[in-house]
């Protein structure tokens, strides 16, 4: 099927949710994608930081195929071997005690929000409110969207659920003041790196102080690791860069390397707050999803993949730094293989994204006029050099 046929069918049948799409990918291999015309692209987007093992990776595809021949779905009414194996593998060696598997990042955040309410309800306390940061992104379900600190996502869906307070990111004084002003606050929800709004890493002191504040006030500290978890930053979880110990974290994206799965991990009393019937999911933690995620966990724990991510991330940032020679490049920042180039208003990030696509490189135009890079974990130095070289050519030809 050619792309024009795909576009006609999409325009006829699909709800009007996504911006124009000029490419239809049909298959991939390694870090490469191929469209309906057979053109090759190097992927520096990873399906929004999802496809951490690249494309057609034999251990992953073999595990999915083998499990599909055994059992695709059984529901959580019964035990599942892949689910039991994944929970054990994922939790072992971490600070967390228990896991809940769901289908997406937004569902993982919803699980965390419910866990906060149940935790304090069981203690007889009215502490249902959650503080999150302006510029954050926590998902598109109604509660997760309300937790998201971006007004543009809120307006069409008012009235929104109650119980959320937003404060400026990397502003500990504002966070402390918000907690002090409201006795109904039960948790603080933060990203180690704000991905959607332009890859903005948390300041070290900010995150450490936010964690310490929660501990001193008896609040739960939640790290949204949907984008930064499962090795994206060069460590298993992004919070490990800061030396903090969250009570709850949320995972998705890279957890399944392309297969939909999310998770909420908790430790201590928070891990024991849910009781039978408090939460659940028909599809969450299904055999097929867990079989895929188990491959990712084993790769991260039993190979040198985390070291490769750290090395590749440092190399990519070093190469991107050289683009600061252009006056319209405002900043280069990131952590591991989640990197960004922020542009001035004189140059549109979407125009650069389109030009890079034409050159055979898939990158992303994120918030605040930023270019976001989140490639598969085994991206090579040669591929990084080629991508940055193409970006340099586009910048050099820009008449600003």
HELIX and SHEET records of a PDB file:
HELIX    1   1 UNK A    3  UNK A   13  1                                  11    
HELIX    2   2 UNK A   46  UNK A   49  1                                   4    
HELIX    3   3 UNK A   58  UNK A   70  1                                  13    
HELIX    4   4 UNK A   81  UNK A   91  1                                  11    
HELIX    5   5 UNK A  105  UNK A  122  1                                  18    
HELIX    6   6 UNK A  142  UNK A  147  1                                   6    
HELIX    7   7 UNK A  151  UNK A  154  1                                   4    
HELIX    8   8 UNK A  155  UNK A  157  5                                   3    
HELIX    9   9 UNK A  172  UNK A  181  1                                  10    
HELIX   10  10 UNK A  204  UNK A  217  1                                  14    
HELIX   11  11 UNK A  238  UNK A  241  5                                   4    
HELIX   12  12 UNK A  253  UNK A  255  5                                   3    
HELIX   13  13 UNK A  268  UNK A  272  5                                   5    
HELIX   14  14 UNK A  287  UNK A  302  1                                  16    
HELIX   15  15 UNK A  305  UNK A  321  1                                  17    
HELIX   16  16 UNK A  322  UNK A  325  5                                   4    
HELIX   17  17 UNK A  349  UNK A  358  1                                  10    
HELIX   18  18 UNK A  381  UNK A  396  1                                  16    
SHEET    1   A 4 UNK A  25  UNK A  29  0                                        
SHEET    2   A 4 UNK A  32  UNK A  35 -1                                        
SHEET    3   A 4 UNK A  40  UNK A  43 -1                                        
SHEET    4   A 4 UNK A 361  UNK A 362  1                                        
SHEET    1   B 7 UNK A  98  UNK A 102  0                                        
SHEET    2   B 7 UNK A 262  UNK A 266 -1                                        
SHEET    3   B 7 UNK A 248  UNK A 251 -1                                        
SHEET    4   B 7 UNK A 220  UNK A 224  1                                        
SHEET    5   B 7 UNK A 185  UNK A 191  1                                        
SHEET    6   B 7 UNK A 129  UNK A 133  1                                        
SHEET    7   B 7 UNK A 164  UNK A 167  1                                        
SHEET    1   C 2 UNK A 193  UNK A 194  0                                        
SHEET    2   C 2 UNK A 200  UNK A 201 -1                                        
SHEET    1   D 4 UNK A 329  UNK A 335  0                                        
SHEET    2   D 4 UNK A 338  UNK A 343 -1                                        
SHEET    3   D 4 UNK A 370  UNK A 373 -1                                        
SHEET    4   D 4 UNK A 364  UNK A 366 -1                                        
END                                                                             
